Amino acid sequence: MDQAELLRAMKGMYRDYCGIGLRNRQKKRDKDIRVIAITSGKGGVGKTNIAANFAYIFSKMGQRVLLLDADTGLANIDVILGIAPEYSLFHVLHGEKTLSQVTVQGPGGIKILPATSGIQEMAELSGDQKLTLLKELDGFIEDLDFVFIDTAAGIAENVMYFNMLAEEMIVVVSPEPTSLTDAYALIKLLYHSYGAKRFKLLVNMVTGPGEAKDVYGRLNNATDHFLNLSIEYLGYILCDKTVHEAVKQQTMLVQFSPHSKASECLFMVAEKLYQERPEDCESRTAKILGVTNAERYKC
């Protein structure tokens, strides 16, 4: 059985329990839980940093947020945030700990579910491990508002699995040609083999809105022509040296330098993501930034 057949079979096994993965389980609850995967075809495009900052922003907006490090073989969330968790998903999948026991508190009150690094078996989870994690997560996220899943880069089976847990997929790209070709490969596989049809594109490390729209246009033209699929434009994040300074300090960019160009872009995109509750989002992000609408939207 190939990886696509395996995941389809797993989704079928789990459908009777909670709908399709985590995505439709929320319909059985009293409130919605938004599960958002931050993913990319190529590494080095800033995906993990974006996921962490989104989690922080939404938490500061009063939302109950879980940040799941889904790069199970080469974890990075703990490094970016400068935390050293004692336990990880490895201990959960081996029956040694529960999800609540391995979850740690992060900046701004976010919950962090850490992965592990350097354990080869974690780089490719077994079918039983995936099903176990689905069931564990289903009960664990009941009291949350948002779950951000930071996937690994590429098109490995684990990447497909964690993307399919989400109801929303944000594909992060940079202007580099290899980033675009790898993002196209990721979207193509998720579309053809897993039936995913909705993708949001976030363009990182750009010099301005014109370059971002050009990057989006090139990728959207390719998916429209070859896949008959249009992708949504979520927004962009400007190139900003402050990002590297924050990474070196192992802290959130929006916490380290909330008025930087990249931070303003992150807040702008966060507002767009939160558009289902625009009245709350507008007032809370304005309070966090401490700037006017005109200043915020100059990005």
FENSULHU-V125489 format. One record per pair of residues at least 4 apart in sequence whose C-alpha atoms are under 8 Angstrom apart, sorted by sequence separation. I is the first residue (numbers start at 1). J is the second residue. D is the distance in whole Angstrom. If there is no record, write none. Layout:
i->I j->J d->D
i->I j->J d->D
//
This chain:
i->1 j->5 d->6
i->2 j->6 d->6
i->3 j->7 d->6
i->4 j->8 d->6
i->5 j->9 d->6
i->6 j->10 d->6
i->7 j->11 d->6
i->8 j->12 d->6
i->9 j->13 d->6
i->10 j->14 d->6
i->11 j->15 d->6
i->12 j->16 d->8
i->13 j->17 d->8
i->14 j->18 d->6
i->15 j->19 d->4
i->18 j->22 d->7
i->19 j->23 d->7
i->20 j->24 d->6
i->21 j->25 d->7
i->22 j->26 d->7
i->24 j->28 d->8
i->25 j->29 d->7
i->26 j->30 d->8
i->27 j->31 d->8
i->43 j->47 d->8
i->46 j->50 d->6
i->47 j->51 d->6
i->48 j->52 d->6
i->49 j->53 d->6
i->50 j->54 d->6
i->51 j->55 d->6
i->52 j->56 d->6
i->53 j->57 d->6
i->54 j->58 d->6
i->55 j->59 d->6
i->56 j->60 d->6
i->57 j->61 d->6
i->58 j->62 d->7
i->59 j->63 d->5
i->71 j->75 d->5
i->75 j->79 d->8
i->76 j->80 d->6
i->77 j->81 d->6
i->78 j->82 d->6
i->79 j->83 d->7
i->87 j->91 d->6
i->88 j->92 d->7
i->89 j->93 d->6
i->90 j->94 d->6
i->91 j->95 d->6
i->92 j->96 d->6
i->97 j->101 d->6
i->98 j->102 d->7
i->99 j->103 d->6
i->105 j->109 d->6
i->106 j->110 d->5
i->119 j->123 d->7
i->120 j->124 d->8
i->121 j->125 d->7
i->125 j->129 d->6
i->126 j->130 d->6
i->127 j->131 d->6
i->128 j->132 d->6
i->129 j->133 d->6
i->130 j->134 d->6
i->131 j->135 d->6
i->132 j->136 d->6
i->133 j->137 d->6
i->134 j->138 d->6
i->135 j->139 d->7
i->136 j->140 d->6
i->137 j->141 d->6
i->138 j->142 d->7
i->155 j->159 d->6
i->156 j->160 d->7
i->157 j->161 d->6
i->158 j->162 d->6
i->159 j->163 d->6
i->160 j->164 d->6
i->161 j->165 d->7
i->162 j->166 d->7
i->175 j->179 d->7
i->176 j->180 d->7
i->177 j->181 d->6
i->178 j->182 d->6
i->179 j->183 d->6
i->180 j->184 d->6
i->181 j->185 d->6
i->182 j->186 d->6
i->183 j->187 d->6
i->184 j->188 d->6
i->185 j->189 d->6
i->186 j->190 d->6
i->187 j->191 d->6
i->188 j->192 d->6
i->189 j->193 d->6
i->190 j->194 d->5
i->191 j->195 d->5
i->192 j->196 d->8
i->207 j->211 d->7
i->208 j->212 d->7
i->209 j->213 d->6
i->210 j->214 d->6
i->211 j->215 d->6
i->212 j->216 d->6
i->213 j->217 d->6
i->214 j->218 d->6
i->215 j->219 d->6
i->216 j->220 d->6
i->217 j->221 d->6
i->218 j->222 d->6
i->219 j->223 d->6
i->220 j->224 d->6
i->221 j->225 d->6
i->222 j->226 d->6
i->223 j->227 d->5
i->224 j->228 d->4
i->225 j->229 d->8
i->240 j->244 d->8
i->241 j->245 d->7
i->242 j->246 d->6
i->243 j->247 d->6
i->244 j->248 d->6
i->245 j->249 d->6
i->246 j->250 d->6
i->247 j->251 d->6
i->251 j->255 d->7
i->252 j->256 d->6
i->253 j->257 d->6
i->254 j->258 d->4
i->259 j->263 d->6
i->260 j->264 d->6
i->261 j->265 d->6
i->262 j->266 d->6
i->263 j->267 d->6
i->264 j->268 d->6
i->265 j->269 d->6
i->266 j->270 d->6
i->267 j->271 d->6
i->268 j->272 d->7
i->269 j->273 d->6
i->270 j->274 d->6
i->271 j->275 d->6
i->274 j->278 d->7
i->277 j->281 d->6
i->278 j->282 d->6
i->279 j->283 d->7
i->280 j->284 d->6
i->281 j->285 d->6
i->282 j->286 d->6
i->283 j->287 d->6
i->284 j->288 d->6
i->285 j->289 d->6
i->286 j->290 d->6
i->287 j->291 d->8
i->291 j->295 d->6
i->292 j->296 d->6
i->293 j->297 d->6
i->294 j->298 d->6
i->1 j->6 d->6
i->14 j->19 d->7
i->15 j->20 d->5
i->19 j->24 d->5
i->20 j->25 d->7
i->26 j->31 d->7
i->27 j->32 d->7
i->40 j->45 d->8
i->58 j->63 d->6
i->59 j->64 d->6
i->70 j->75 d->8
i->71 j->76 d->7
i->78 j->83 d->5
i->79 j->84 d->8
i->91 j->96 d->5
i->92 j->97 d->5
i->97 j->102 d->7
i->105 j->110 d->6
i->106 j->111 d->6
i->125 j->130 d->6
i->154 j->159 d->7
i->155 j->160 d->7
i->174 j->179 d->6
i->175 j->180 d->7
i->189 j->194 d->7
i->190 j->195 d->6
i->191 j->196 d->5
i->206 j->211 d->6
i->207 j->212 d->8
i->222 j->227 d->8
i->223 j->228 d->6
i->224 j->229 d->5
i->246 j->251 d->6
i->247 j->252 d->8
i->251 j->256 d->6
i->253 j->258 d->7
i->254 j->259 d->8
i->258 j->263 d->5
i->259 j->264 d->6
i->286 j->291 d->6
i->291 j->296 d->7
i->14 j->20 d->7
i->15 j->21 d->7
i->18 j->24 d->7
i->19 j->25 d->5
i->26 j->32 d->5
i->58 j->64 d->8
i->59 j->65 d->6
i->69 j->75 d->7
i->78 j->84 d->6
i->91 j->97 d->5
i->92 j->98 d->5
i->105 j->111 d->5
i->106 j->112 d->6
i->116 j->122 d->8
i->141 j->147 d->8
i->152 j->158 d->8
i->153 j->159 d->7
i->163 j->169 d->7
i->173 j->179 d->6
i->174 j->180 d->7
i->190 j->196 d->5
i->191 j->197 d->6
i->206 j->212 d->6
i->223 j->229 d->5
i->224 j->230 d->5
i->246 j->252 d->6
i->247 j->253 d->8
i->257 j->263 d->7
i->258 j->264 d->7
i->275 j->281 d->7
i->286 j->292 d->7
i->14 j->21 d->7
i->18 j->25 d->5
i->26 j->33 d->6
i->40 j->47 d->7
i->58 j->65 d->7
i->69 j->76 d->7
i->78 j->85 d->7
i->91 j->98 d->8
i->92 j->99 d->6
i->104 j->111 d->6
i->105 j->112 d->6
i->152 j->159 d->6
i->173 j->180 d->7
i->223 j->230 d->6
i->246 j->253 d->5
i->271 j->278 d->7
i->274 j->281 d->6
i->286 j->293 d->8
i->12 j->20 d->8
i->39 j->47 d->7
i->69 j->77 d->6
i->103 j->111 d->6
i->104 j->112 d->5
i->151 j->159 d->6
i->204 j->212 d->8
i->223 j->231 d->8
i->11 j->20 d->6
i->38 j->47 d->6
i->103 j->112 d->5
i->104 j->113 d->7
i->203 j->212 d->6
i->220 j->229 d->8
i->254 j->263 d->5
i->11 j->21 d->6
i->38 j->48 d->8
i->55 j->65 d->6
i->89 j->99 d->8
i->92 j->102 d->8
i->103 j->113 d->5
i->104 j->114 d->8
i->173 j->183 d->7
i->220 j->230 d->6
i->243 j->253 d->6
i->246 j->256 d->6
i->253 j->263 d->6
i->271 j->281 d->6
i->23 j->34 d->8
i->55 j->66 d->7
i->91 j->102 d->8
i->102 j->113 d->7
i->103 j->114 d->7
i->151 j->162 d->7
i->172 j->183 d->8
i->220 j->231 d->6
i->242 j->253 d->8
i->246 j->257 d->8
i->271 j->282 d->7
i->23 j->35 d->7
i->55 j->67 d->6
i->102 j->114 d->7
i->151 j->163 d->7
i->171 j->183 d->7
i->187 j->199 d->8
i->203 j->215 d->7
i->254 j->266 d->8
i->22 j->35 d->8
i->38 j->51 d->6
i->89 j->102 d->7
i->149 j->162 d->7
i->203 j->216 d->7
i->87 j->101 d->8
i->88 j->102 d->6
i->99 j->113 d->8
i->149 j->163 d->8
i->271 j->285 d->8
i->52 j->67 d->7
i->87 j->102 d->5
i->88 j->103 d->8
i->201 j->216 d->7
i->242 j->257 d->7
i->51 j->67 d->8
i->86 j->102 d->8
i->72 j->89 d->8
i->85 j->102 d->8
i->149 j->166 d->8
i->216 j->233 d->7
i->242 j->260 d->7
i->267 j->285 d->7
i->85 j->104 d->7
i->243 j->262 d->7
i->240 j->260 d->8
i->242 j->262 d->8
i->240 j->261 d->7
i->239 j->261 d->8
i->240 j->262 d->6
i->212 j->235 d->8
i->238 j->261 d->6
i->239 j->262 d->7
i->89 j->113 d->7
i->212 j->236 d->6
i->238 j->262 d->5
i->52 j->77 d->7
i->81 j->106 d->8
i->88 j->113 d->7
i->89 j->114 d->6
i->90 j->115 d->7
i->237 j->262 d->6
i->264 j->289 d->8
i->88 j->114 d->5
i->89 j->115 d->5
i->90 j->116 d->7
i->87 j->114 d->8
i->88 j->115 d->5
i->89 j->116 d->7
i->209 j->236 d->7
i->238 j->265 d->7
i->48 j->76 d->7
i->88 j->116 d->6
i->154 j->182 d->7
i->171 j->199 d->7
i->173 j->201 d->7
i->175 j->203 d->8
i->237 j->265 d->5
i->268 j->296 d->7
i->48 j->77 d->7
i->85 j->114 d->7
i->169 j->198 d->7
i->170 j->199 d->6
i->171 j->200 d->6
i->172 j->201 d->6
i->173 j->202 d->6
i->174 j->203 d->6
i->175 j->204 d->8
i->236 j->265 d->7
i->237 j->266 d->7
i->267 j->296 d->8
i->268 j->297 d->7
i->155 j->185 d->8
i->160 j->190 d->7
i->164 j->194 d->8
i->168 j->198 d->7
i->169 j->199 d->5
i->170 j->200 d->5
i->171 j->201 d->5
i->172 j->202 d->5
i->173 j->203 d->5
i->174 j->204 d->5
i->175 j->205 d->7
i->201 j->231 d->7
i->206 j->236 d->7
i->208 j->238 d->6
i->259 j->289 d->7
i->49 j->80 d->7
i->130 j->161 d->8
i->155 j->186 d->6
i->168 j->199 d->7
i->169 j->200 d->6
i->170 j->201 d->6
i->171 j->202 d->6
i->172 j->203 d->6
i->173 j->204 d->6
i->174 j->205 d->6
i->175 j->206 d->7
i->200 j->231 d->6
i->201 j->232 d->6
i->202 j->233 d->7
i->205 j->236 d->8
i->206 j->237 d->6
i->207 j->238 d->6
i->258 j->289 d->6
i->265 j->296 d->8
i->268 j->299 d->8
i->90 j->122 d->7
i->154 j->186 d->7
i->164 j->196 d->8
i->168 j->200 d->8
i->170 j->202 d->7
i->172 j->204 d->7
i->174 j->206 d->7
i->197 j->229 d->7
i->199 j->231 d->5
i->200 j->232 d->5
i->201 j->233 d->5
i->202 j->234 d->5
i->203 j->235 d->6
i->204 j->236 d->6
i->205 j->237 d->6
i->206 j->238 d->5
i->207 j->239 d->6
i->264 j->296 d->6
i->124 j->157 d->7
i->125 j->158 d->7
i->198 j->231 d->7
i->199 j->232 d->6
i->200 j->233 d->6
i->201 j->234 d->5
i->202 j->235 d->5
i->203 j->236 d->5
i->204 j->237 d->5
i->205 j->238 d->5
i->206 j->239 d->5
i->236 j->269 d->8
i->264 j->297 d->8
i->124 j->158 d->6
i->155 j->189 d->8
i->198 j->232 d->8
i->200 j->234 d->6
i->201 j->235 d->7
i->202 j->236 d->5
i->203 j->237 d->6
i->204 j->238 d->6
i->205 j->239 d->4
i->235 j->269 d->6
i->265 j->299 d->6
i->123 j->158 d->7
i->180 j->215 d->8
i->184 j->219 d->7
i->188 j->223 d->8
i->202 j->237 d->8
i->204 j->239 d->7
i->205 j->240 d->7
i->234 j->269 d->7
i->264 j->299 d->7
i->78 j->114 d->7
i->93 j->129 d->6
i->175 j->211 d->8
i->77 j->114 d->7
i->99 j->136 d->7
i->175 j->212 d->8
i->99 j->137 d->8
i->184 j->222 d->8
i->234 j->272 d->8
i->261 j->299 d->7
i->75 j->114 d->7
i->93 j->132 d->7
i->180 j->219 d->7
i->184 j->223 d->7
i->188 j->227 d->7
i->75 j->115 d->5
i->93 j->133 d->7
i->100 j->140 d->8
i->175 j->215 d->6
i->74 j->115 d->8
i->75 j->116 d->5
i->99 j->140 d->7
i->174 j->215 d->8
i->73 j->115 d->7
i->74 j->116 d->6
i->75 j->117 d->5
i->67 j->110 d->7
i->69 j->112 d->8
i->72 j->115 d->5
i->73 j->116 d->6
i->74 j->117 d->4
i->66 j->110 d->6
i->67 j->111 d->6
i->68 j->112 d->6
i->69 j->113 d->6
i->71 j->115 d->7
i->72 j->116 d->6
i->73 j->117 d->5
i->74 j->118 d->6
i->65 j->110 d->5
i->66 j->111 d->5
i->67 j->112 d->5
i->68 j->113 d->5
i->69 j->114 d->5
i->70 j->115 d->7
i->72 j->117 d->7
i->73 j->118 d->6
i->64 j->110 d->7
i->65 j->111 d->6
i->66 j->112 d->6
i->67 j->113 d->6
i->68 j->114 d->7
i->69 j->115 d->5
i->73 j->119 d->6
i->66 j->113 d->7
i->68 j->115 d->8
i->73 j->120 d->6
i->60 j->108 d->6
i->73 j->121 d->8
i->59 j->108 d->6
i->60 j->109 d->8
i->73 j->122 d->5
i->74 j->123 d->8
i->59 j->109 d->7
i->72 j->122 d->5
i->73 j->123 d->4
i->56 j->107 d->7
i->59 j->110 d->6
i->72 j->123 d->6
i->73 j->124 d->8
i->56 j->108 d->6
i->71 j->123 d->8
i->56 j->109 d->8
i->56 j->110 d->6
i->55 j->110 d->7
i->238 j->299 d->8
i->66 j->141 d->8
i->66 j->144 d->7
i->64 j->143 d->8
i->65 j->144 d->6
i->68 j->147 d->7
i->70 j->149 d->6
i->71 j->150 d->7
i->64 j->144 d->5
i->65 j->145 d->6
i->66 j->146 d->6
i->67 j->147 d->6
i->68 j->148 d->6
i->69 j->149 d->6
i->70 j->150 d->5
i->71 j->151 d->5
i->72 j->152 d->8
i->63 j->144 d->8
i->64 j->145 d->5
i->65 j->146 d->5
i->66 j->147 d->5
i->67 j->148 d->5
i->68 j->149 d->5
i->69 j->150 d->5
i->70 j->151 d->5
i->71 j->152 d->4
i->63 j->145 d->6
i->64 j->146 d->6
i->65 j->147 d->6
i->66 j->148 d->6
i->67 j->149 d->6
i->68 j->150 d->6
i->69 j->151 d->7
i->70 j->152 d->6
i->63 j->146 d->7
i->65 j->148 d->8
i->67 j->150 d->7
i->58 j->146 d->8
i->70 j->159 d->8
i->209 j->299 d->8
i->70 j->162 d->7
i->55 j->148 d->7
i->51 j->148 d->7
i->51 j->149 d->7
i->51 j->150 d->6
i->48 j->150 d->6
i->47 j->150 d->7
i->33 j->141 d->8
i->33 j->142 d->8
i->43 j->152 d->8
i->36 j->146 d->8
i->38 j->148 d->7
i->43 j->153 d->5
i->33 j->144 d->7
i->34 j->145 d->6
i->35 j->146 d->6
i->36 j->147 d->6
i->37 j->148 d->6
i->38 j->149 d->6
i->39 j->150 d->7
i->40 j->151 d->8
i->42 j->153 d->5
i->43 j->154 d->7
i->22 j->134 d->7
i->33 j->145 d->5
i->34 j->146 d->5
i->35 j->147 d->5
i->36 j->148 d->5
i->37 j->149 d->5
i->38 j->150 d->5
i->39 j->151 d->5
i->40 j->152 d->8
i->41 j->153 d->5
i->42 j->154 d->6
i->21 j->134 d->7
i->25 j->138 d->8
i->29 j->142 d->8
i->32 j->145 d->7
i->33 j->146 d->6
i->34 j->147 d->6
i->35 j->148 d->6
i->36 j->149 d->6
i->37 j->150 d->6
i->38 j->151 d->6
i->39 j->152 d->7
i->40 j->153 d->5
i->41 j->154 d->4
i->33 j->147 d->8
i->35 j->149 d->7
i->37 j->151 d->7
i->39 j->153 d->6
i->40 j->154 d->6
i->41 j->155 d->7
i->22 j->137 d->8
i->22 j->138 d->6
i->10 j->127 d->7
i->14 j->131 d->8
i->18 j->138 d->8
i->39 j->159 d->8
i->6 j->127 d->7
i->10 j->131 d->7
i->39 j->163 d->8
i->37 j->162 d->7
i->47 j->172 d->6
i->37 j->163 d->6
i->46 j->172 d->8
i->45 j->172 d->7
i->45 j->173 d->6
i->37 j->166 d->6
i->45 j->174 d->6
i->35 j->165 d->8
i->36 j->166 d->5
i->37 j->167 d->8
i->39 j->169 d->7
i->41 j->171 d->8
i->35 j->166 d->5
i->36 j->167 d->6
i->37 j->168 d->6
i->38 j->169 d->6
i->39 j->170 d->6
i->40 j->171 d->5
i->42 j->173 d->8
i->35 j->167 d->6
i->36 j->168 d->5
i->37 j->169 d->5
i->38 j->170 d->5
i->39 j->171 d->5
i->40 j->172 d->5
i->41 j->173 d->8
i->34 j->167 d->7
i->35 j->168 d->6
i->36 j->169 d->6
i->37 j->170 d->6
i->38 j->171 d->6
i->39 j->172 d->6
i->40 j->173 d->7
i->34 j->168 d->8
i->36 j->170 d->7
i->38 j->172 d->7
i->45 j->179 d->8
i->42 j->178 d->7
i->42 j->179 d->5
i->41 j->179 d->7
i->42 j->182 d->6
i->41 j->182 d->4
i->42 j->183 d->7
i->23 j->165 d->6
i->40 j->182 d->8
i->41 j->183 d->4
i->21 j->164 d->7
i->22 j->165 d->5
i->23 j->166 d->6
i->40 j->183 d->6
i->41 j->184 d->8
i->21 j->165 d->5
i->22 j->166 d->7
i->23 j->167 d->5
i->41 j->185 d->7
i->21 j->166 d->8
i->22 j->167 d->8
i->41 j->186 d->5
i->40 j->186 d->7
i->3 j->157 d->6
i->7 j->161 d->7
i->46 j->204 d->7
i->45 j->204 d->7
i->45 j->205 d->8
i->80 j->247 d->6
i->82 j->250 d->5
i->81 j->250 d->5
i->82 j->251 d->7
i->80 j->250 d->5
i->81 j->251 d->5
i->79 j->250 d->7
i->80 j->251 d->7
i->81 j->252 d->7
i->8 j->194 d->7
i->4 j->193 d->6
i->4 j->194 d->7
i->56 j->252 d->8
i->57 j->254 d->8
i->53 j->252 d->6
i->52 j->252 d->7
i->53 j->253 d->7
i->53 j->254 d->7
i->49 j->252 d->8
i->57 j->267 d->7
i->54 j->266 d->7
i->58 j->270 d->8
i->53 j->266 d->8
i->57 j->270 d->7
i->50 j->266 d->8
i->54 j->270 d->7
i->61 j->281 d->7
i->61 j->284 d->6
i->61 j->285 d->7
i->57 j->285 d->8
i->60 j->288 d->8
//
